[in-house]
Amino acid sequence: MNTIIRKSMLSVAGLAFAGGVFAGPIAGHNAGHNAADAAVDAKPVAVVQADKPDTAKLIPHGTQGAQSRIALNDEQTANVKAIIAATKKAGMPERAAVISIGTSLQESKLENLGHLGDRNDHDSQGLFQQRPSSGWGTPEQITDPDYSTTAFLKGLKQVDGWQDMPLTVAAQTVQVSAYPDAYAQWEQQAADLVAQYWNS
């Protein structure tokens, strides 16, 4: 019986301390007190914070060069979540989401762009500025965040050793951009977004 109570108390204490929140004096924990009630008092949100992806997995090589950052509106945030959802659906790890988001930050600033007419880079559209004329899909498909992310990830999967590449190298291998080094500047923000939304 004492062992069970001790395990309950440690479990509650672990939950309480994970988010830096102290749920009350553990030493004075009443044996008759319901551990489930204590867990509710300890704010389970702390568990989500404790499960954030490991930064070493998100940016295994560190960032390269000066980093850029933009404030995101609701639409851009929704697109981040769509990219993460498509990455999970494809069975790929957090690093794939970092590469995808970093690529989209460079290509479209996470905006699902339609055809921009004379301002358009050829017929590039969507979050990843994929081109119908290059076989990425129809305009309707490549302006669908789930489809365009899945198409990007299929390309990424075909890159040998993408998991061990700097973001800009992996992105460039898929995208074949005229500015191959430009992706690097978004790695920190992409990693921060994955850390924030991967488990939400």
Secondary structure, 3 states (H helix, E strand, C coil): CHHHHHHHHHHHHHHHHHCCCCCCCCCCCCCCCCHHHHHHHCCCHHHHHHCCCCHHHHCCCCCCCCCCCCCCCHHHHHHHHHHHHHHHHCCCCHHHHHHHHHHHHHHHCCCCECCCHHHCCCCCEECCCECHHHCCCCHHHHCCHHHHHHHHHHHHHCCCCHHHCCHHHHHHHHHCCCCCCHHHHHHHHHHHHHHHHCCC
